[in-house]
Every structure is written in structure tokens, then in C-alpha cells.
Amino acid sequence: MAVQVSTKWLGEMRFESTNPSGHNLFIDAGEENGGKSEGYRPKALMLSGLAGCSGLDVASLIKKMKLKVDDFKVDIDANLTDEHPKIYDKVTMAFHFYGDELNEKKLQKAVDLSVEKYCGVMEMFRKFAELDVQTHFHKK
Amino acid sequence: MAVQVSTKWLGEMRFESTNPSGHNLFIDAGEENGGKSEGYRPKALMLSGLAGCSGLDVASLIKKMKLKVDDFKVDIDANLTDEHPKIYDKVTMAFHFYGDELNEKKLQKAVDLSVEKYCGVMEMFRKFAELDVQTHFHKK
């Protein structure tokens, strides 16, 4: 399937980028790099892409498996290398589930299905980064 | 350098994700996947990350090299594979520069510097996709 994204320069360090959702997004550099921080830093969008892709898999499985979850979040901690071109070489992704009736076994299964089978962004990250996926359960 | 991004489930298929810029972003699935399209599709954020990363390099070099450019944009056309996990296996990135006084040689140099030296997102994409970078010049 073809996916198109068009990204237009708005002058200085600002850009406006399309997304298949129909919602455009703004990109800008920080002050330290000549920007005004009036948009997202582009490289970190890859981390939101990873968390969102895997998060959507898990949200979908929570619904399908009728699991009781009050809240969940995905925290990503990535190491950016020091020399150009700077890449994320180590990425820790931690799922945190909150609730009094968490089915830990099934939630772990949902995370595993995303990691091992469904999440295409994770498959792409595997090609350049060392990945560590963690699952944590919290009673509210 | 450590980069952190936290992505919180908002119920259904919606998520709110942080960005080092301080601006949060919303993620949602399309209607065909149980969402309401009230946020960005996460996988395509990777393409905005790529265009933004390389676009920022070029914007910075346009300023540094004092080049005259009225407008420019970066169009990405990516092929998503059919089977899970779905990845971008072929990516065409086309720079389009607009203006009456374009220094084509120096603009090509700016693109080459980003592609070959600076753009970390491109370096990551190289590990999983076949990349084709094109440069087009347009008189206004």
C-alpha cells in the first residue's frame, strides 16, 4: 500500500507536514538550533510512532479480549548516539497498566502479540536499535 | 543523550504523546480500525520525522550558505508491505525547490550533506528500507 506524506517549508526552521488522518502537524527546531520550538522535534516523532503503533495494538486487544484496564501508558527511553548521523541505538519501551482487576497473563499476551506479530514500527526499530520491552502492573 | 517520550491511553483508540518540544500530540486509529480519526496515524509519523529531520538540515544549510529559495517541500512516497508486521520497505523522498534564482549546485550539495552526513532519521530508515532521494528544481 502506498502512503504519501508531504512536508512544506514555512520559512526559518518551521515545516507543516501532512498525515493520512487528514490532520496536519507542525515541525520546528528548538532555540538552540535556530528554531522557535513552535512545532514538534521530528526525530522524537519516531518514538511517538512506536508507542502509538504498539499502543493501538494493545488497546485493540484489550477490547477484543474484554480486559478490565483503568489506564495504561507506554514510556519510551531512547539513547541517541553522539556523532552525526545521530540514531536511536538503544530503546526501552515500558508498558504500565493500572487497575484493580488486571488480568496480568492476558495483558502480557496482548503486549507479546504486538511485539512479536503486529507492530510494524517495532519491526523497523529492530533493524537499527537494541529493544527492551517491559510490562509493569499497578494496582490503583 | 537520553530522549524520553510518554504516551498515555485516553480510552478507545486515542493516545496523547509527549514530545521534547513541550507540545503534546494526539494519536488515533481511523474508523476502519475502530478509531475516530481524532489524531495522527502513528506509523506515518515516521515519514514526517524523516522529512522533518532532513528538511531541517536543508533549511539550516540554506541559511548558512545564503541561498535564495522561495519555497521548498519534501514529498515522501512509501510502500507499506501487505503482511503483519507491516513495514515501509521502499521510500522515495523528493525535494522540490522553487524560485527564480536557485543555485542548483549548492542546493544539491545541501541535500547531499543531509543524506550522507547529518540526517539520523535517514540513517535509521536505511536499515529497513530501500531509499531513493530525488531533487527537483522549479522556476516560479
Interface residues (C-beta under 8 A of the other chain):
Chain A: M1 A2 V3 Q4 V5 S6 T7 K8 W9 E12 M13 F15 S17 N19 P20 S21 G22 H23 L25 I27 D28 A29 G30 N33 G34 G35 S37 G39 Y40 R41 P42 K43 A44 L45 M46 L47 S48 G49 L50 A51 G52 C53 G55 L56 A59 S60 K63 D71 F72 K73 V74 D75 I76 D77 A78 N79 L80 T81 D82 H84 P85 K86 I87 Y88 K117 Y118 C119 G120 V121 M122 E123 M124 K127 F128 A129
Chain B: M1 A2 V3 Q4 V5 S6 T7 K8 W9 E12 M13 F15 S17 N19 P20 S21 G22 H23 L25 I27 D28 A29 G30 N33 G34 G35 S37 G39 Y40 R41 P42 K43 A44 L45 M46 L47 S48 G49 L50 A51 G52 C53 G55 L56 A59 S60 K63 D71 F72 K73 V74 D75 I76 D77 A78 N79 L80 T81 D82 H84 P85 K86 I87 Y88 K117 Y118 C119 G120 V121 M122 E123 M124 K127 F128 A129
